[in-house]
Each structure stands twice: as structure tokens, then as C-alpha cells.
């Protein structure tokens, strides 16, 4: 977790756009072993800001690190929300997601 907190600030580049959406890419350098970074990355409930969740509690966020897996959130009333879907994994190297976060989801 400390490695992620000490990472170089990320800057995303828009790599594609259309009338129905856009794609971004970004790179962050982290001074930690890849397996430790991966282990932290796939536990969003431990690092996501609760203020940027629909339930108000980041502990309700989960991520299944497999193609087709869900970055999802459990809601207090028993509901759920899919934030994005996992479309590619190369453990300890790359995690690719697709979807619309926050207010973009309703677009």
C-alpha cells in the first residue's frame, strides 16, 4: 500500500475518442516489487477513496482480476453496481479495464 501511495503521480493520455466514448492510457512508476503492487491493486477497497463510491464506503468495492471479472460495489440496500469490467490481465504486469466510472456510467 505504501508503494502505491508513494507512486509518481499518474497522467492519463487520451488515446482515442468518438461520439460514444473515449479511451485513455497512463503509466505510473512504483518503487516496489510487481507482485506486491499487483496484490494491492486488486484490492480497491483498501485504497479507493470512500468519497468516490456510491455506498460511501470503499470497503464495499471488489475486483475480480480475470477477463470478464467485475470491479463492483455492494450497496447498503442489497444492490450492486458494476463500475468497470476486467478485459485483460497479465498478473504482476498489466490490468486492463473497460467501462464508465461515476457520472459517466449514465451516459
C-alpha positions in Angstrom: 0.0 0.0 0.0 2.8 2.4 0.8 4.3 1.8 -2.7 1.0 2.9 -4.3 0.8 6.0 -2.0 4.4 6.9 -3.0 4.0 6.4 -6.7 4.8 9.1 -9.2 1.6 11.0 -10.0 -0.3 9.4 -12.9 -1.1 11.4 -16.0 -3.5 9.8 -18.5 -3.4 10.5 -22.2 -6.5 10.3 -24.3 -5.6 7.7 -27.0 -8.9 7.6 -28.8 -12.3 9.2 -29.0 -15.6 9.0 -30.7 -19.1 10.3 -30.3 -19.8 7.3 -28.0 -16.8 7.5 -25.7 -13.0 7.8 -25.3 -10.0 5.7 -24.3 -7.1 6.8 -22.0 -3.7 5.2 -21.2 -1.4 6.0 -18.4 1.8 4.8 -16.8 2.9 5.0 -13.2 6.3 4.1 -11.8 6.2 2.4 -8.4 9.3 1.5 -6.4 8.0 -1.9 -5.2 8.1 -5.5 -6.4 5.5 -6.1 -9.1 3.8 -8.9 -7.1 3.3 -6.5 -4.1 1.9 -3.8 -6.4 -0.5 -6.3 -8.1 -1.7 -7.7 -4.7 -2.6 -4.1 -3.6 -4.1 -3.1 -6.9 -6.6 -5.9 -7.0 -7.9 -4.8 -3.5 -9.6 -1.5 -4.3 -11.4 -1.4 -1.0 -8.1 -0.8 0.7 -7.0 2.2 -1.4 -10.1 3.7 -3.1 -11.4 6.9 -1.6 -14.8 6.3 0.1 -16.0 9.7 -1.1 -15.8 8.4 -4.7 -18.1 5.4 -4.0 -21.8 5.1 -4.3 -22.1 3.4 -1.0 -19.9 5.9 0.9 -17.6 3.0 2.0 -14.6 1.9 -0.1 -14.7 -1.4 1.8 -17.7 -2.3 -0.4 -15.5 -2.4 -3.6 -14.2 -5.6 -5.0 -12.2 -6.5 -8.2 -12.0 -10.0 -9.8 -8.6 -10.0 -11.6 -9.7 -12.2 -14.5 -11.1 -11.5 -18.0 -14.8 -10.9 -17.5 -14.2 -10.0 -13.8 -16.0 -7.2 -12.2 -14.8 -4.1 -10.4 -18.0 -3.9 -8.4 -19.5 -2.3 -5.4 -22.0 -3.6 -2.9 -24.7 -1.1 -1.9 -26.2 -0.8 1.5 -29.7 -1.8 0.4 -28.5 -5.1 -1.0 -28.0 -3.7 -4.5 -24.8 -3.8 -6.5 -23.1 -1.7 -9.2 -20.6 -2.6 -11.8 -18.1 0.2 -12.2 -16.0 -1.4 -14.9 -15.2 -4.9 -16.3 -11.8 -6.5 -16.5 -10.9 -7.2 -20.1 -7.2 -8.3 -19.8 -4.9 -9.4 -17.1 -1.2 -10.3 -17.1 -0.6 -10.7 -13.3 2.1 -8.6 -11.9 2.3 -6.7 -15.2 -0.9 -5.3 -16.6 -4.6 -4.9 -15.7 -6.9 -3.5 -18.4 -10.5 -2.4 -17.6 -13.4 -1.2 -19.7 -16.4 0.8 -18.6 -17.7 4.1 -17.4 -16.9 5.4 -13.9 -19.1 7.6 -11.8 -21.3 10.1 -13.6 -20.1 8.8 -17.0 -22.0 5.5 -16.4 -25.3 7.1 -17.2 -24.1 8.4 -20.5 
